[in-house]
Amino acid sequence: MRKKAILFDFDGVVVKSMEQHFNAWQQAFAEEKINLRPEEFFILEGQGIRSIAGYLGQKKGMSKEQITKVMDRKVNYYNKFMTIEFYDHFPEMLNKLKKNNIPMGIVTGGTKSRVIKVVKEYFDNTFMCVITVDDVERGKPFPDSFLKGAQELGFNPKECLVIENAPLGIEGGLAAGMKVIAITTTLPEKVLSKAHIVVKDFRELEREIFKSLDISHN
């Protein structure tokens, strides 16, 4: 039987980074005397920095100049805050998938330069493709980045399994015709309910992935 491939989201799945992103955005907005609440930000995960800044800025009644300043500050603050952390059991799960020769890629709303830097340092020869916001005209929730990921891996979209932690990514994966498993790393289960399966941690995710791929789980 032909193997299936996996497309992972990056922030909030491959790396434990969403809190760092939120802190950077929050401080950037605070300099404009504007408060940013967690629920306003986390629901937007999967979009690129320009889309997030534009949406939040418009919602807060900011000028284009203010939005640009906030976006630039966010990048600077994130670079200060950034540490590379992984969720409990994620590295072990990834190693098991590698041992089973499962083709894997990343589909993210992050920028190419940031994501590639982390992948090269920590995941060399693990992911066969990295699709970022810089690689497509339309990011999540559109299916474009997922379809490009499937194409680069050499798989039909229906043969791909998507791992996501946010509604926009779930929507994009479903629109691409892929099975989607969501994990509650940053948002509650009720917000992720459109996914085929929702899991609470990476041990449960590992079991569901192996079940979906129809391979023995040791």
N, C-alpha and C positions, 0 to 999 in steps of 0.2 A: 504493500500500500504506500502511495506517495505521502511523504511527510508534509506536515503543515509548518508554517512559519509564524513567528511572533513579532509583533510590532509594539514596543514599549513606549509609553510617554516617558519624558525625562524628569522634569521637576515634579517631585511628589511621588515618584515611582522608582526610577533608577537612583536618584539622589534625594536626600532629605533636605530640601532647600526652600520650600515654600514659605516657611516662617521668616527666613532671611530676606526673601523677596518682599514679603509684607512689611517687615521692619524698614527696609530701604524706601519703599513707596510711602509709608506713613511719615517718615522723617522728611522726605522730599515735599510732601503736601503741607506738613506742619510749618515749613518755612514760608508758606503763603498764608499761614493762619487758617488752614483748612484741616479739619479732622477726617481721617479715613478709618472706617471700621472694618474689622476682619471680614465680615459677611459681604461687604461691598467688593472686596478684592478677590477672595478665593473663588467666588462663582465665575470669575472672568478667566480663570486659569486656562491656558491653552492658546490664548490670543498673544500676538506679538506685543512688544513694548509700546509701539506707536498706537496700536489699536486700544490698548489698555489706557494709556495716557489720554488719548482723545476722548474715549467714552467717559472716563471718570472726570476729566476736566470739563467736558460739556455738562455733565450732570451737576457739577459743583459751580457752574456759572463762570468758569475761568476764561480768560482771553487766550488766543493762540500763543502769544508770547509767554504767558504764565505756564501754559501746558508744555511748551518746549523747555522752559527752565526746570520744571518738575521732572521731566523725562531725563534730562541731563544729570540732575542731582541724584535721581534714582540710581543711575548707572554708577556714579561715584560712591554712593553709600553702599550699594551692593558689593562693590569691589572691596570695600573696607570690612564688611560683615562676613564675606564669603568664607566658609569652611566646607570641606567636603565630608559629608556624613552619609551613612547608609542606614536604612531601616533594618531592624532585627530580622535575621534569616534571609535577607535579600541576596547577599553574596553566596550563601550556601545553595540557595535555589538556582542561581545563575550558573554555578559550577555544575550542578546536576544536569541542567539543560545543555550545557556545552558538552558534557560527557556523552549525551545522547545525540550529539550532532544536529541539534535543532537550529535551523537558520533563524537569526534574530536581527532586528533592526530597531532604530529609534525614530519616532515621529514626534516632533516637539514644536512648540511655539517660541522656543528660545532662539537666540542668535547663533549662527554657525560658529563664529569665533569662540564663544564661551563654551558651547557644548562639545565641540571637537577637542578643545584643550583638555577637558575633563576625561573624555573618552580615551584619548591617546595616553593619558597618564595612568588611568585606573582600569581601563577595559580594552587594552590592546588585543587585537585579534578575537574580539568577542562579538561585536556588532558588525554585520556585513554592509549596513547602510545607515546613514544618519541624515534624516530629512528635517530641515529646520524651516523657520519662517522665511528665511532668505531664499529658499529653493522653490517656492510656489507663489503664485499671484494671490491666491486665496487660502488663508490659513484656516484652522479650526474655527467654526464648526463645519466648514465645507469638507468634502471628502478628498480634495486634491492631494494633500500631503500623504494620506494613507494609500491612495491609489499609486502614487509615485513610489512609496516604500515597497509595495507589493511588486511593482514593475522592476525595481532595482534588485529585489531578492529573486526575481524570476518565478513568481507565484501568481496564480489567479487570486483575486481579492477574496473569494469564498474560501480559499485555503489558508487565509491569514487570521490569526487570533490577536485581538487588540487588548492591551492592558492599560487602563486609564484610571484617573482619580478625580476627574472633573466632568461636569455635564457637557461642555463644548467638545471635548475630546470624544466622549461617548457618542454624541450626535454625529460627529465626523466619521467615526468608525462604522456606525450603523448605516450612514449614507453611502459608505463605500461597499456595503454588502458583507461586512465582516462580523464575526462573533466578537462580542465585547465583554470582558470581565472587568469590573470596577473594584477598586480597593479604597477603603475608608481611611486613608492617611490624613486627609485634610478636611473632608466634608462628610456629613452623616449619610447613612444608607438611603434615607428618603429622597435626598437630592440626587442620588445616583441610580434611581430605580429604573431608568430606561435601559440600563445595561442588561444583558442576558443573565448575568450572575453578578452578585455583589458579595465581596468577602471582607473580613475584618482585619486580616493580617497576612503576612507573607507565607506562613506555613499553610494556611487555608488556601491561599492563592496557588501555591505549589501543587497541592492535591488537585485543584480544579484544572490547572493547566495540563497536568499529566493525564487526567481523565479526558479532557477535550482533545488531546493529541492522540489518545488511544494507545498510550505506551505504558509499560509496567512502571510502578512507582515504588522504589525501594527506600 
